Amino acid sequence: YDDYHPSNANRFFLLNGVASSVNGRGPLLLGEVAAAGLCQLQAKSRRQAQEEVMQSPLFEQFVGAVRNKGFFEDPEHATPKSDPREEEERLVLQKAVHDERMAKVVCKFRNKLAAKVDLQGEGGGFMMQMLDFHHSRRINRVIHSRK
């Protein structure tokens, strides 16, 4: 990268923006900026978080309680069919119903877990600080623009 090129004025560099390509490191790539932000915010993709949640013993206990209440019972698709084609269709429908209900259980558990984390004040503190910081910057810009 040409450090003197005007387009580099809008790119992000390490060392608070003063790093140069002389040391072999050009501007940060969008993926690197996004990864750093995700790390700082302790954010994960929904799929990754869901996979971790589903492997926890607490989730297994939650699913057990829901199963004991009969949530996964599907009397409409429980009886085996004598015709092989109808039996195959019944199994597909049975799996679809089970998957849909499991998705609901995962969503409910995730919401309960998120509410617990919010009540304990974990995870959201940094985000709230950032929102307050940006809000105060906007207010200051408005005040200074009116002077």
N, C-alpha and C positions, 0 to 999 in steps of 0.2 A: 504494500500500500504506500501511496505517496502521502506522507504526513502533511504536506503543504497544500494538498488538493482541497478546495472548498467543501467538497461533499463530506469530508471526514469531520467537519465541524459538528455534524448532526449524528455521528456514530458514537457508540459507547466504548470507552477504553478502560482498562484496569488502572489501579493506583489513582483513584478519584479523577480519572479522565486525562492524566498527564503521561500515561505510558505511551510509548511510540512503537512503530514497527521496526525501529533500529534493533531492539532486543529480540527480534524474531516473532513478536506477538502483535498481530494486527488488531483491528477492532473486534469486539465481542460479537458473536453470532447471535441471532434471535433465540435459538434454542438454548444457548448458554445463559442468556438473560432470563429467559422463562424458567429454566431449571433452578437458577439462584433464587428467583422470587418464590417458586414453589417450595423450595427448601426452607426459606426464611418464614414463610407463612404456614409451614407444616401441612401443606396441601397434598392430596393424592387424587388419582383418578377414582371415579366411583367404582369401577370394576376392581381395581387393586384393593381398595378399602373393603369392598364387599367380600372378596376372597379371604382377606385376613379375618374379617368378622365371622365368616361362616366356619372357620377353623378353630374358633375359640371355644373352650369348654362351657362358657356362660351361654353362648348361642345354642349349643347342643342341649343345655338344660332348658332354655326357652322353647326350643322346638319340641322337646319331650313334653313339656307342660301343655303346649298347644295341641300336640298329637293326642294326649290323654283326654282333652276336652272334645275330641272328635272332629277337629277342623279339617283334617285330611281325608275323612271318610267320604266316599263317593258312591252312594248306593245305586245311582243310575248306571254306572259303568262297572259295578262289582261282579255281576253275574256273568260267568263265561258263556260264550255262544258256541253252538255246535258247528255252524258254517265257518270254515277257515277264513274266508274273506271278512265276514262280520266280526270274527274274533280279532283279526288284525286291526280292523277299524276301532273296535272297542279298546284295545290296548293303546292305540295312538291317542284316542280321546282321553283315556284314563291318565296317560302321561301328561297330556296338555293341561288337564285340570290340576294335577298334582304340581306341575311346574308353575302354573299361575298362582296357586295358593302358597307355594314356597316363596315366590317373589313377594307376595303380600306379607308373609311372616318376616322375611329379610328386611323389608321396608319398615315394618313396625318396630323391629328390634333396632334398626339403625336410627330411627327417630328417637327411641327411648335413650339410646346411647348418646346421641347428640344433645338431647335435653340435659342429660346428666353432666356432660362435659361443659355445657353452657352454665349450669348452676354452679359448678366448681370453679368456673372462671378460667378454664384451660383453653388454649388455642385461640380464643377470640381477643385476648388482650392486645396483642401486637396489631391486629387488624383494626381494632378500635382506636389505638394510638395513631395509626396511619390515616384513618378517616378524619380524626380530629385535626391532625397536622394539615391535611389537604383542605379541610374546611376553613381553618384559620388563614391559610394562604389565600384562598379565594376571597374571604372577607377583607383581608388587607389590600388585595388588588382592587377591589371595588372602592374601598375608602380612598386609596391613593389616586384612583382614576377620577374621582369627584373633586379633588383639590385643584 
